[in-house]
Amino acid sequence: MSSDSPLLADITDERLEVLAREWRARAARGEKDAYGIAHSLEVEVRSRSRASQRAALTYTTPSPGLPRRWWQFWRSRDAGRLPGADT
């Protein structure tokens, strides 16, 4: 890409995907420099999608209470408690 081309960070995700497809098609037709450009665009698409997937993951904290023994992982934390008994 030339020095006056926009930075990859300035391009929207949708436009980046379109550019990656276009450059990959040019590379498939045998254009000499298109392979490297297509590759760099595809790397950016993948890195953005990984970042958005990572942001979508939520970490669930375990509920406070009595610690469970490691071999009783199938039991819930409040399995031994009576309903309505708050201790």
C-alpha positions as CSV (number, residue, x, y, z in Angstrom):
1,M,0.0,0.0,0.0
2,S,1.2,3.5,-0.7
3,S,2.2,6.0,2.0
4,D,-1.0,8.1,1.3
5,S,-3.3,5.1,1.9
6,P,-5.4,5.1,5.1
7,L,-4.2,3.2,8.1
8,L,-5.8,-0.1,8.8
9,A,-7.1,1.3,12.1
10,D,-9.1,4.0,10.3
11,I,-11.0,1.4,8.1
12,T,-14.3,0.0,9.4
13,D,-14.6,-3.8,9.9
14,E,-17.0,-4.1,7.0
15,R,-14.8,-2.2,4.6
16,L,-11.7,-4.2,5.7
17,E,-13.5,-7.5,4.9
18,V,-14.4,-6.2,1.5
19,L,-10.9,-5.0,0.8
20,A,-9.5,-8.4,2.0
21,R,-11.8,-10.3,-0.4
22,E,-10.9,-8.0,-3.3
23,W,-7.2,-8.3,-2.8
24,R,-7.5,-12.1,-2.4
25,A,-9.3,-12.2,-5.7
26,R,-6.6,-10.1,-7.3
27,A,-4.0,-12.5,-5.9
28,A,-5.9,-15.5,-7.2
29,R,-5.8,-13.9,-10.7
30,G,-2.0,-13.7,-10.4
31,E,-1.3,-10.1,-9.6
32,K,2.2,-10.0,-8.3
33,D,2.0,-7.8,-5.2
34,A,-1.6,-8.7,-4.2
35,Y,-0.8,-11.8,-2.1
36,G,1.1,-9.8,0.5
37,I,-1.5,-7.1,0.7
38,A,-4.3,-9.6,0.9
39,H,-2.5,-11.4,3.7
40,S,-2.0,-8.3,5.8
41,L,-5.7,-7.4,5.4
42,E,-6.8,-10.9,6.4
43,V,-4.5,-10.8,9.4
44,E,-6.1,-7.5,10.5
45,V,-9.6,-9.0,10.0
46,R,-8.8,-12.0,12.1
47,S,-7.2,-9.9,14.9
48,R,-10.3,-7.7,15.0
49,S,-12.6,-10.6,15.2
50,R,-10.6,-12.3,18.0
51,A,-10.7,-9.0,20.0
52,S,-14.5,-8.7,19.6
53,Q,-15.0,-12.4,20.6
54,R,-12.8,-11.9,23.6
55,A,-14.8,-8.8,24.7
56,A,-18.0,-10.8,24.3
57,L,-16.8,-13.4,26.8
58,T,-17.9,-12.8,30.4
59,Y,-16.2,-14.2,33.4
60,T,-18.6,-15.6,36.0
61,T,-17.3,-15.4,39.5
62,P,-18.2,-18.3,41.8
63,S,-20.9,-17.6,44.3
64,P,-19.7,-17.0,47.8
65,G,-20.4,-19.7,50.3
66,L,-18.8,-22.8,51.6
67,P,-15.9,-24.1,49.5
68,R,-16.5,-27.4,47.8
69,R,-14.1,-30.2,47.8
70,W,-12.5,-30.7,44.4
71,W,-14.1,-34.2,44.0
72,Q,-17.5,-32.8,44.6
73,F,-17.6,-30.6,41.6
74,W,-21.0,-31.9,40.5
75,R,-22.7,-30.7,43.6
76,S,-23.9,-27.1,43.7
77,R,-22.8,-24.8,46.5
78,D,-26.1,-24.8,48.2
79,A,-27.0,-28.5,47.8
80,G,-26.7,-29.3,51.5
81,R,-28.6,-26.3,52.7
82,L,-32.3,-26.3,53.6
83,P,-34.6,-23.9,51.7
84,G,-35.1,-20.7,53.7
85,A,-32.2,-21.4,56.0
86,D,-29.9,-18.4,55.7
87,T,-26.6,-19.1,57.4
